[in-house]
Amino acid sequence: MPANQKVKLYFINHDPTPEEIDSFSLNREKVIFQNSSGSIYIGPLKPGDYPFFGEFHPNSAVGKVIVKPDNGINDVN
């Protein structure tokens, strides 16, 4: 995601149990109920990596948001 922009993250939980998405660096938490989806808004953020994890399954429900410097080019990667 580009720096200094607000974005919406979508989470899909295909599991038959709920999961709570937590991120200390993003200062967010969100419960995603079983077989459901949810979203959160983040940003604007400075360039860097912002990890998140599932509180109920911290070893398998993990990821990170990678924020790249805004160079004026719309890069989707």
Rosetta silent file (secondary structure, phi, psi, omega in degrees, C-alpha in Angstrom):
SEQUENCE: MPANQKVKLYFINHDPTPEEIDSFSLNREKVIFQNSSGSIYIGPLKPGDYPFFGEFHPNSAVGKVIVKPDNGINDVN
SCORE:     score description
SCORE:     0.000 S_00000001
   1 L     0.000  146.069  178.953    0.000    0.000    0.000 S_00000001
   2 E   -75.131  150.370  179.089    1.278    3.500   -0.657 S_00000001
   3 L   -66.910  156.392  172.081    2.324    5.731    2.230 S_00000001
   4 L    62.159   28.654  175.526    0.128    8.546    3.518 S_00000001
   5 L  -129.931  147.054  175.788   -3.161    7.089    2.256 S_00000001
   6 L   -88.087  135.053  179.402   -6.136    5.660    4.111 S_00000001
   7 E  -136.102  164.177  178.649   -7.164    2.142    3.009 S_00000001
   8 E  -112.127  125.521  176.615   -9.700   -0.505    3.953 S_00000001
   9 E  -100.014  135.849  176.692   -8.499   -4.031    4.810 S_00000001
  10 E  -108.080  136.738  176.060  -10.843   -7.001    4.359 S_00000001
  11 E  -122.766  136.174  177.804  -10.539  -10.179    6.399 S_00000001
  12 E  -119.977  127.354  178.779  -12.341  -13.431    5.595 S_00000001
  13 E  -109.842  106.571  178.752  -12.676  -16.152    8.220 S_00000001
  14 L   -88.282   -1.148 -176.115  -13.438  -19.538    6.656 S_00000001
  15 L   -79.822  153.287  177.548  -13.031  -21.254   10.034 S_00000001
  16 L   -79.997    5.912  177.549  -15.981  -22.578   12.083 S_00000001
  17 L  -126.619  155.262  179.076  -14.733  -20.536   15.081 S_00000001
  18 L   -70.698  161.482  175.522  -14.304  -16.769   15.525 S_00000001
  19 E  -137.058  142.954  175.268  -10.928  -15.032   15.265 S_00000001
  20 E  -110.001  116.066  178.783   -9.755  -11.724   16.705 S_00000001
  21 E   -83.156  125.384 -179.650   -7.352   -9.833   14.465 S_00000001
  22 E  -124.990  143.525  172.412   -4.857   -7.802   16.522 S_00000001
  23 E  -148.076  115.014  177.489   -2.122   -5.389   15.537 S_00000001
  24 L   -71.052  -39.675 -177.446   -0.126   -3.422   18.056 S_00000001
  25 L   -71.920  -28.132  176.618    1.657   -1.423   15.350 S_00000001
  26 L   -91.902  -10.672 -178.199   -1.632   -0.529   13.619 S_00000001
  27 L    57.433   48.299 -178.375   -3.417    0.015   16.941 S_00000001
  28 E  -138.578  150.766  167.551   -6.388   -2.072   15.757 S_00000001
  29 E  -149.551  147.556 -175.592   -8.328   -5.159   16.774 S_00000001
  30 E  -155.396  128.514  174.554  -11.383   -6.705   15.201 S_00000001
  31 E   -85.242  128.772  175.038  -13.361   -9.881   15.859 S_00000001
  32 E  -112.490  112.864 -176.304  -14.240  -11.781   12.694 S_00000001
  33 L   -68.447  164.138 -177.543  -17.003  -14.261   13.454 S_00000001
  34 L   -57.584  141.398  178.138  -16.995  -17.819   12.136 S_00000001
  35 L    48.104   46.430 -174.925  -17.617  -18.201    8.394 S_00000001
  36 E  -143.491  179.568  176.471  -17.801  -14.435    8.077 S_00000001
  37 E  -138.204  163.752  178.516  -15.854  -11.388    6.944 S_00000001
  38 E  -159.019  170.713 -178.278  -15.051   -7.963    8.313 S_00000001
  39 E  -143.369  159.580  174.139  -13.017   -4.882    7.545 S_00000001
  40 E  -139.924  151.336  172.841  -10.993   -2.146    9.188 S_00000001
  41 E   -97.456  139.147  175.630   -9.678    1.193    7.983 S_00000001
  42 E  -134.261  158.742  174.689   -6.001    1.996    8.480 S_00000001
  43 L    98.905  175.871   -1.665   -3.771    4.899    7.638 S_00000001
  44 L   -68.523  145.376 -176.168   -2.432    7.160    6.609 S_00000001
  45 L  -122.748  154.084  173.185    0.796    5.326    7.500 S_00000001
  46 L   -81.031  157.802  177.401    4.506    5.954    7.114 S_00000001
  47 L   -55.955  141.502  179.012    6.575    3.463    5.067 S_00000001
  48 E   151.522 -177.285  177.879    7.333    0.234    6.925 S_00000001
  49 E  -105.432  135.624 -177.916    5.961   -3.175    7.900 S_00000001
  50 E  -126.956   95.746 -176.152    2.919   -3.439   10.174 S_00000001
  51 E   -73.836  154.091  171.471    2.323   -7.017   11.418 S_00000001
  52 E  -141.334  161.961 -177.569   -1.010   -8.428   12.538 S_00000001
  53 E  -153.043  160.486  173.388   -2.065  -11.794   13.986 S_00000001
  54 E   -88.030  123.451 -177.051   -5.081  -13.778   15.072 S_00000001
  55 L   -63.067  -35.018 -177.856   -5.301  -13.780   18.851 S_00000001
  56 L   -83.208  -21.673  178.821   -6.948  -17.219   18.953 S_00000001
  57 L  -137.370   64.751 -172.254   -4.550  -18.767   16.370 S_00000001
  58 L   -67.228  -16.622  179.739   -1.362  -16.653   16.584 S_00000001
  59 L   -87.421  -22.290 -177.380    0.836  -19.261   14.873 S_00000001
  60 L  -116.740  -26.612  179.340   -1.270  -19.659   11.745 S_00000001
  61 L   -97.217   81.662 -176.916   -3.343  -16.466   11.421 S_00000001
  62 E  -134.583  155.249  176.602   -0.523  -14.014   10.687 S_00000001
  63 E  -174.271 -177.064  176.025    0.236  -11.354    8.126 S_00000001
  64 E  -155.503  150.754  173.111    1.559   -7.862    7.624 S_00000001
  65 E   -96.283  127.847  178.076    0.754   -4.669    5.796 S_00000001
  66 E  -107.191  118.470 -179.826    3.712   -3.375    3.793 S_00000001
  67 E  -104.241  122.908 -179.565    3.668    0.370    3.239 S_00000001
  68 E  -102.968  153.297  177.364    5.914    1.658    0.456 S_00000001
  69 L   -57.646  142.306  177.884    7.035    5.249   -0.066 S_00000001
  70 L   -79.968  106.048 -178.249    4.648    7.273   -2.198 S_00000001
  71 L  -101.452   10.646  178.519    6.651    7.915   -5.351 S_00000001
  72 L    83.999   -0.513  179.490    3.759    9.343   -7.329 S_00000001
  73 L  -109.795  132.930  178.582    3.319    6.156   -9.363 S_00000001
  74 L   -79.461   97.672 -178.841    0.261    3.938   -8.895 S_00000001
  75 L  -111.439  119.249 -176.290    1.911    0.583   -8.160 S_00000001
  76 L   -83.872  -12.998 -177.134   -0.474   -2.182   -7.080 S_00000001
  77 L   -75.430    0.000    0.000    2.329   -4.570   -5.996 S_00000001
